Amino acid sequence: MSPPRLTARFWVDAYLARLRLHDIPAFVTAHGDDTAGAVLVKLATLDGKARAFTRQIDLASGERDWQELTAGAEPEVDAAIARQRSFDPDLWVIEVEDRQGRHLLDDPGL
């Protein structure tokens, strides 16, 4: 039996709380489905550049990890996110703003 999955809303709230503990500003820019919505994290480094991350499942191991979806000029990353939202209206989008490029997605527990 697989372990129970966290709801998207619970994960988003926990992630935002963890970012606040590190004084990293973050905002929900698109509120997806509370229960089963996928989450996309945009990291804006406040220099005109950004990166977007999505959670992928390794089909061989079943492990989930964060992969970079796109990176580049912020308007290009925003356009890629808009395309993702156009075919997934349940998608959550969280924007993280950090000049040092911290997003904490590779921290244990996330």
N, C-alpha and C positions, 0 to 999 in steps of 0.2 A: 504494500500500500504506500503510495507516495505521500509526502508530508503535505499538510494543508497549505494552500497558497494564501498569501496576504492579499487583501484587496488593494487595488491601485491607490485609493484614497488614503489608506493607512500608510502605505509605503511613501507616498508623496509627503504626508504630514511628518513622518519620521525623518525623511531626507531634509526637509526644510528646517526642522529643529536642529539636526546635526550641523547644517551649514551655519545657522545662527550662532551655535556654540563656538564656531571658528570665525565669527564676524565676517562671513561671506554673504553679501546680499544676493537674494534669489527671489524670483517672482513666478507665480503661475500665470502664464500668458495664454494658455488654452486649457480649459477644464474638461477633461475627458470623462469617460464612464467611471463612476465611483468604484464599481466592483471589478470590472475586467478590462478597463482601458489600458493600452500600452502607454509607456512613458518615454518621451524624448527629452533629453537634456541639452540645452544650448549653453555653451560657455562663451561669453563675450569677454575679451581681454581688454576692452575699452581703448584699443588702438586701431579700431577699424576692422579687426579680424575676429573670427569666431570659429567655433567647432561645434558639431552636433553629434550626440551619442545616442545609440539605441541599444536595448538589451537583446542579445542574440542567444539562442539555445544551440549548444553543440550537440548535434544529433547522435554522435557516437557515445558521448559520456552523459548526456542529459544535463550537463552543467550550464548555468546561465552566466554570461559575462557581458560587460559593456564594450561595444565596438564603435569606432568612429564612423559615422554615416557620411559626413562631409566636413571639409575645413576650407577656409579661405576668407575672402572679403565678406564682411558681415551681411551686406545685401544679398550676396549669392547664397549664403547659408540660410538666410531668412526665406529666400525663394525655394530652396530645397525643403525646408520645413513646411512651407505653404503647400507644396506638392504632396508631401506626406499626409497632411491634414485633409487634402481634397479627396483622398480615397480612404481615409480612416477618421471619421468624425468623432470616434471615441478616444482619440489620441490626446494624452496630456502633454503639454509642453511647459517645461520649467526653464526659465532663463536665469543663469548664474552669471554674476558680474564679478570678475576678479582679475586684476592686473597681473597677478602671479600665475594665473592659469590653473588655480586649484578648483577642483570639482568634487573631490572626495568619493567619486564613484568606485575607486579601487580599494577603499577602506574596508576592513573586515565588517561583516554584518550588513553590507548593502548589496 
